[in-house]
Amino acid sequence: MSRIGIITTSYPRFPGDSAGHFVASHARFLVGAGHRVDVVAASDDKTRDRIDDAIRVSRVPSRGLFYTGGAPDTLERLPLRGALNAASFTARFAFEVQKHARHWDAIVAHWLTPSALAALPSTKPLLAIAHGGDIHTLRRMRLLAPTLYALRARRAQLVFVSSDLRDIAIAAAPRLESWLQTATVQPMGIDLARFSAITPQTSGMTTVLIVSRLVPVKGVDVALRAFAELADRLDENHELVIAGDGPERATLEILAHQLEIDERVRFLGEVSTDERDRLLASAAAVVVPSRVLPTGRTEGTPMIALEALASRVPVIASAVGGLRDLTAATLVPPDDPSALADAIDDVLGMGTLGAEDLADLSGAETLEALDWSVVGKNLMPVW
């Protein structure tokens, strides 16, 4: 039995928390494979001491840097305060990692910064996973190339959740292209049995669903404008449900009022994983209206898109980042409310997706290839 350390900024803070749930799934896969797993993760004021008896979790207070808004958005919205907070957290985080790393046989770092950077002083084998916000933040700060060179010198195994992120890395460090081309491109896994067991629930309402942090990169304002354009095409039994929270919530609620659709839009705030499943069961479509920010930052592969497809719910997404690889989704140009409105109008009423719709999920990938039983093997550190 080996001991594997997982380093992550996002990890469930209480039972049913959706934050970092895919990292917890990765940890449970490793436990199921016969390993002992320790996790070093960020915490906030919602964190409880224990959520899983099989996994030992050590927490480092993050002072609002992660979870609700996310570190990349905090650093862009509050650059000085965010940078000072990030520097302080990174130092404390690295200290906590080094305290535990001597007991580990291998390390898995979710996000290159600060997780993989915190593992650099250790000599234990390292699997470093880039999710998106980390790559874009490092690029904006002109630290992506130095980070990649450091990981190459560290002999890290590198994983990108989308081919788009790997292309960005190659552009930043062209001399490392041959090494980066050997990196694994692997979206995070899903619990296929859980999502395929979700049974569609009919009610009096036709629900268009968004599950997202409420930050600019998610483009929820575009969905509100698209729904406003649909007001004359859809009857009063159609609603837009927004599950998630973040610093943009008040602004988005004001926009819904200005667009005169606030009576047909519901803001639910953060929801648990069980509540997410119930929402997917009642959804006619899931919208992922992500955008490219002026800084160049965009999405990796949002988990809700994969989870909705696994639940056989049609997905309408912006053609950005890793979302462009989802051939089973309806893709539209980003920041285009009219195109999004037309796509929603076309998709509503088509019913749940069938096996033929999901036979080719993302190029060569099938839905079965994204189950944790497969993905977990691709994300196993080598030592």
C-alpha positions as CSV (number, residue, x, y, z in Angstrom):
1,M,0.0,0.0,0.0
2,S,1.4,3.4,-1.0
3,R,0.7,6.8,0.4
4,I,-0.3,9.5,-2.1
5,G,-0.5,13.2,-1.3
6,I,-3.1,15.3,-3.2
7,I,-2.4,19.1,-3.2
8,T,-5.3,21.2,-4.2
9,T,-6.8,24.7,-3.6
10,S,-10.4,23.4,-4.1
11,Y,-11.8,20.5,-2.2
12,P,-15.3,19.8,-0.7
13,R,-15.7,21.7,2.6
14,F,-18.6,19.7,3.8
15,P,-20.7,16.7,2.7
16,G,-22.4,17.4,-0.6
17,D,-20.2,20.5,-1.4
18,S,-19.8,20.8,-5.1
19,A,-16.5,22.8,-4.8
20,G,-13.7,20.6,-6.0
21,H,-15.9,17.5,-6.1
22,F,-13.9,16.1,-9.0
23,V,-10.7,16.2,-6.8
24,A,-12.5,14.3,-4.1
25,S,-13.6,11.8,-6.7
26,H,-10.0,11.4,-7.8
27,A,-9.0,10.8,-4.1
28,R,-11.7,8.2,-3.7
29,F,-10.5,6.4,-6.9
30,L,-7.0,6.2,-5.4
31,V,-8.3,4.9,-2.2
32,G,-10.3,2.3,-4.1
33,A,-7.1,1.3,-5.9
34,G,-5.6,0.4,-2.6
35,H,-3.6,3.5,-1.7
36,R,-3.7,5.7,1.4
37,V,-4.5,9.3,0.5
38,D,-3.7,12.6,2.3
39,V,-5.0,15.9,1.0
40,V,-3.7,19.3,1.6
41,A,-6.3,21.9,0.6
42,A,-7.5,25.4,1.1
43,S,-10.3,26.2,3.5
44,D,-12.8,29.0,4.2
45,D,-15.3,29.8,6.8
46,K,-17.7,27.1,5.5
47,T,-15.2,24.3,6.0
48,R,-15.9,21.5,8.4
49,D,-13.3,19.4,10.1
50,R,-14.1,16.0,8.6
51,I,-16.0,14.9,5.5
52,D,-14.5,11.5,4.7
53,D,-13.0,9.1,7.2
54,A,-11.0,7.3,4.5
55,I,-9.0,10.4,3.5
56,R,-7.0,12.6,5.8
57,V,-7.4,16.3,4.9
58,S,-5.2,19.1,6.2
59,R,-6.5,22.6,5.6
60,V,-4.8,26.0,5.1
61,P,-7.0,29.1,5.5
62,S,-7.4,31.0,2.3
63,R,-9.0,34.2,3.5
64,G,-11.6,34.3,0.7
65,L,-9.1,33.6,-2.1
66,F,-10.7,30.5,-3.4
67,Y,-14.2,28.8,-3.6
68,T,-17.0,31.4,-4.2
69,G,-15.2,33.6,-6.7
70,G,-12.0,31.8,-7.4
71,A,-8.4,33.0,-7.2
72,P,-8.0,34.1,-10.9
73,D,-11.0,36.3,-10.6
74,T,-9.9,37.7,-7.3
75,L,-6.5,38.5,-8.7
76,E,-8.0,40.3,-11.7
77,R,-10.7,42.2,-9.7
78,L,-8.4,43.1,-6.7
79,P,-4.9,42.9,-8.1
80,L,-2.9,44.3,-5.1
81,R,-5.0,42.9,-2.3
82,G,-5.3,39.6,-4.2
83,A,-1.6,39.3,-4.9
84,L,-0.7,39.9,-1.3
85,N,-3.2,37.4,-0.1
86,A,-2.0,34.9,-2.7
87,A,1.6,35.3,-1.7
88,S,0.8,34.8,2.0
89,F,-1.4,31.8,1.2
90,T,1.2,30.2,-1.1
91,A,3.9,30.4,1.6
92,R,1.7,28.8,4.2
93,F,0.4,26.3,1.8
94,A,4.0,25.3,0.7
95,F,5.0,24.9,4.3
96,E,2.0,22.6,5.0
97,V,2.8,20.5,1.9
98,Q,6.5,20.1,2.9
99,K,5.5,19.0,6.4
100,H,3.5,16.1,5.0
101,A,5.5,15.3,1.8
102,R,8.2,13.4,3.5
103,H,5.6,10.7,4.3
104,W,4.3,10.4,0.8
105,D,5.4,8.0,-2.0
106,A,4.0,10.3,-4.8
107,I,2.2,13.6,-5.2
108,V,-0.8,14.7,-7.3
109,A,-1.1,18.5,-7.7
110,H,-4.5,19.8,-9.0
111,W,-3.7,23.2,-10.5
112,L,-0.1,24.2,-11.4
113,T,-0.3,27.3,-9.1
114,P,0.0,27.2,-6.2
115,S,-0.3,23.4,-5.9
116,A,2.4,22.1,-8.2
117,L,4.7,25.0,-7.3
118,A,4.3,24.0,-3.6
119,A,5.5,20.5,-4.5
120,L,8.7,21.7,-6.2
121,P,11.0,21.4,-3.2
122,S,10.0,17.7,-2.6
123,T,11.8,15.0,-4.5
124,K,8.8,12.7,-4.6
125,P,7.3,11.8,-8.0
126,L,4.9,14.5,-9.1
127,L,1.8,14.4,-11.3
128,A,0.8,18.1,-12.1
129,I,-2.7,18.7,-13.5
130,A,-3.5,22.1,-15.3
131,H,-7.2,23.0,-15.2
132,G,-7.3,26.4,-17.0
133,G,-7.4,29.3,-14.6
134,D,-3.9,28.4,-13.5
135,I,-2.5,28.4,-17.0
136,H,-4.1,31.7,-17.9
137,T,-3.1,33.4,-14.6
138,L,0.5,32.3,-15.0
139,R,0.5,33.5,-18.6
140,R,-0.9,36.9,-17.7
141,M,1.8,37.2,-15.0
142,R,4.5,36.0,-17.5
143,L,5.2,33.1,-15.2
144,L,3.9,30.3,-17.3
145,A,7.2,29.5,-19.1
146,P,9.3,29.6,-15.9
147,T,6.7,27.3,-14.2
148,L,6.9,24.8,-17.1
149,Y,10.7,24.9,-17.1
150,A,10.7,24.2,-13.3
151,L,8.2,21.3,-13.7
152,R,10.4,19.9,-16.6
153,A,13.5,20.1,-14.4
154,R,11.5,18.5,-11.6
155,R,10.6,15.6,-14.0
156,A,6.9,16.1,-13.4
157,Q,4.2,14.2,-15.2
158,L,2.1,16.9,-16.8
159,V,-1.7,16.7,-17.6
160,F,-3.9,19.3,-19.3
161,V,-7.7,19.0,-19.1
162,S,-8.0,20.3,-22.7
163,S,-5.8,20.4,-25.8
164,D,-6.4,24.2,-25.9
165,L,-4.4,24.5,-22.6
166,R,-1.6,22.4,-24.0
167,D,-1.4,24.7,-27.0
168,I,-1.2,27.7,-24.8
169,A,1.7,26.1,-22.9
170,I,3.6,25.3,-26.1
171,A,3.2,28.9,-27.3
172,A,4.6,30.1,-24.0
173,A,7.5,27.7,-23.9
174,P,8.2,26.6,-27.5
175,R,11.6,25.1,-26.6
176,L,9.7,22.6,-24.4
177,E,7.3,21.6,-27.2
178,S,8.6,18.0,-27.5
179,W,8.1,17.5,-23.8
180,L,4.8,19.2,-23.7
181,Q,3.5,17.1,-26.6
182,T,4.1,14.0,-24.5
183,A,1.8,15.5,-21.8
184,T,-1.6,13.8,-21.3
185,V,-4.7,15.6,-22.3
186,Q,-7.4,14.3,-20.0
187,P,-10.7,16.0,-18.9
188,M,-11.6,15.2,-15.3
189,G,-13.7,12.1,-14.7
190,I,-17.4,11.8,-13.9
191,D,-19.4,9.2,-11.9
192,L,-21.1,7.8,-15.0
193,A,-23.4,5.5,-13.0
194,R,-24.6,8.4,-10.9
195,F,-25.5,10.7,-13.8
196,S,-26.8,8.0,-16.1
197,A,-29.2,7.0,-13.3
198,I,-30.8,10.5,-13.2
199,T,-34.4,10.2,-14.3
200,P,-35.9,13.2,-16.1
201,Q,-38.7,14.8,-14.1
202,T,-41.5,16.6,-15.8
203,S,-43.3,19.5,-14.2
204,G,-45.2,22.6,-15.3
205,M,-42.0,24.5,-16.1
206,T,-39.5,24.1,-18.9
207,T,-36.2,24.9,-17.2
208,V,-33.0,26.2,-18.9
209,L,-30.3,25.6,-16.3
210,I,-26.9,27.2,-15.6
211,V,-24.7,25.8,-12.9
212,S,-21.7,28.1,-12.4
213,R,-19.7,30.5,-10.3
214,L,-21.0,34.0,-10.9
215,V,-17.8,35.6,-12.3
216,P,-17.3,37.3,-15.6
217,V,-15.5,34.5,-17.4
218,K,-18.7,32.3,-17.0
219,G,-20.7,34.7,-19.2
220,V,-24.0,34.4,-17.3
221,D,-24.9,38.0,-18.4
222,V,-24.9,36.7,-22.0
223,A,-27.4,34.0,-21.0
224,L,-29.6,36.7,-19.4
225,R,-29.6,38.8,-22.5
226,A,-30.3,35.7,-24.7
227,F,-33.3,34.8,-22.4
228,A,-34.6,38.3,-22.8
229,E,-34.4,37.9,-26.6
230,L,-36.5,34.8,-26.2
231,A,-39.2,36.4,-24.1
232,D,-41.5,36.8,-27.1
233,R,-40.8,33.3,-28.4
234,L,-41.3,31.4,-25.1
235,D,-44.4,31.2,-23.0
236,E,-44.6,31.9,-19.2
237,N,-43.8,28.3,-18.4
238,H,-40.2,28.7,-19.4
239,E,-37.7,29.8,-16.8
240,L,-33.9,30.3,-16.5
241,V,-32.5,28.8,-13.3
242,I,-29.0,29.9,-12.2
243,A,-27.4,27.7,-9.5
244,G,-24.2,29.1,-8.1
245,D,-22.8,32.2,-6.3
246,G,-20.0,34.7,-6.7
247,P,-19.1,38.4,-6.7
248,E,-21.2,39.1,-9.8
249,R,-24.5,37.9,-8.3
250,A,-25.9,41.4,-7.4
251,T,-25.0,42.8,-10.8
252,L,-26.6,39.9,-12.6
253,E,-29.8,40.2,-10.5
254,I,-29.9,43.9,-11.4
255,L,-29.4,43.1,-15.1
256,A,-32.3,40.5,-15.0
257,H,-34.5,43.3,-13.6
258,Q,-33.4,45.8,-16.2
259,L,-34.1,43.3,-19.0
260,E,-37.6,42.8,-17.4
261,I,-37.1,39.0,-17.0
262,D,-36.5,38.9,-13.3
263,E,-39.9,37.1,-12.7
264,R,-38.7,34.3,-15.1
265,V,-35.2,34.0,-13.7
266,R,-34.3,32.2,-10.4
267,F,-31.0,32.7,-8.6
268,L,-30.5,29.7,-6.2
269,G,-27.1,30.5,-4.8
270,E,-24.7,27.6,-4.1
271,V,-26.3,24.2,-4.4
272,S,-25.2,20.8,-3.1
273,T,-24.3,17.9,-5.4
274,D,-27.7,16.3,-4.6
275,E,-29.5,19.5,-5.4
276,R,-27.5,19.7,-8.7
277,D,-28.7,16.2,-9.6
278,R,-32.3,17.2,-9.0
279,L,-31.8,20.3,-11.2
280,L,-30.4,18.2,-14.0
281,A,-33.4,15.9,-13.7
282,S,-35.8,18.8,-14.3
283,A,-33.7,20.6,-16.9
284,A,-34.7,20.8,-20.6
285,A,-31.2,22.2,-21.4
286,V,-28.0,23.2,-19.7
287,V,-26.3,26.4,-20.9
288,V,-22.5,27.0,-20.5
289,P,-22.1,30.6,-21.9
290,S,-18.4,31.0,-21.1
291,R,-16.4,33.8,-22.7
292,V,-12.8,34.8,-23.4
293,L,-11.8,37.7,-21.1
294,P,-9.7,40.7,-22.4
295,T,-6.8,39.0,-20.5
296,G,-7.2,36.0,-22.7
297,R,-8.4,33.8,-19.9
298,T,-11.2,31.3,-20.7
299,E,-12.4,27.9,-19.6
300,G,-10.7,24.5,-19.4
301,T,-13.5,21.9,-19.5
302,P,-16.3,22.8,-17.1
303,M,-17.5,19.7,-15.3
304,I,-21.2,20.7,-15.5
305,A,-21.1,20.2,-19.3
306,L,-19.8,16.7,-19.0
307,E,-22.3,15.9,-16.1
308,A,-25.2,17.2,-18.1
309,L,-24.3,15.2,-21.1
310,A,-23.9,12.1,-18.9
311,S,-27.4,12.8,-17.6
312,R,-28.6,13.0,-21.2
313,V,-29.5,16.7,-20.9
314,P,-28.7,18.7,-24.1
315,V,-25.9,21.2,-23.6
316,I,-25.5,24.6,-25.3
317,A,-22.0,26.0,-24.8
318,S,-19.7,28.7,-26.1
319,A,-17.1,27.5,-28.5
320,V,-14.1,28.4,-26.2
321,G,-11.4,26.6,-24.5
322,G,-12.0,22.9,-23.8
323,L,-15.7,23.3,-24.6
324,R,-14.8,23.4,-28.3
325,D,-13.9,19.7,-28.1
326,L,-17.5,18.7,-27.0
327,T,-18.9,17.5,-30.3
328,A,-22.0,16.3,-28.5
329,A,-22.9,19.8,-27.4
330,T,-24.5,22.6,-29.4
331,L,-21.7,25.2,-29.8
332,V,-22.3,28.9,-30.3
333,P,-19.9,31.9,-30.6
334,P,-19.1,33.5,-27.2
335,D,-20.5,36.8,-26.2
336,D,-23.3,36.5,-28.8
337,P,-26.8,36.6,-27.1
338,S,-28.7,36.3,-30.4
339,A,-26.8,33.2,-31.4
340,L,-27.3,31.7,-27.9
341,A,-31.0,32.6,-28.0
342,D,-31.5,30.9,-31.4
343,A,-29.6,27.8,-30.1
344,I,-31.7,27.6,-26.9
345,D,-34.9,27.9,-29.0
346,D,-33.8,25.2,-31.3
347,V,-32.8,22.8,-28.5
348,L,-35.8,23.2,-26.2
349,G,-38.3,20.4,-26.8
350,M,-35.8,18.0,-28.3
351,G,-36.0,15.8,-25.1
352,T,-33.2,13.9,-23.5
353,L,-30.2,12.8,-25.5
354,G,-30.1,9.3,-26.8
355,A,-27.2,6.9,-27.1
356,E,-26.6,7.9,-30.7
357,D,-26.2,11.5,-29.6
358,L,-23.5,10.6,-27.1
359,A,-21.6,8.0,-29.2
360,D,-19.0,10.6,-30.0
361,L,-18.7,13.0,-27.0
362,S,-15.5,14.9,-27.9
363,G,-13.7,13.7,-31.0
364,A,-12.3,10.2,-30.1
365,E,-13.7,10.3,-26.6
366,T,-16.9,8.4,-25.7
367,L,-18.9,9.0,-22.6
368,E,-17.6,5.8,-21.1
369,A,-14.1,7.0,-21.5
370,L,-14.8,9.8,-19.0
371,D,-15.9,7.5,-16.2
372,W,-13.5,7.6,-13.2
373,S,-12.8,3.9,-13.7
374,V,-11.0,5.0,-16.9
375,V,-9.8,8.5,-16.1
376,G,-8.4,7.5,-12.7
377,K,-6.0,5.1,-14.4
378,N,-4.8,8.0,-16.7
379,L,-4.2,10.2,-13.6
380,M,-2.2,7.7,-11.6
381,P,1.2,9.1,-10.6
382,V,4.2,6.9,-11.6
383,W,6.9,6.1,-9.0
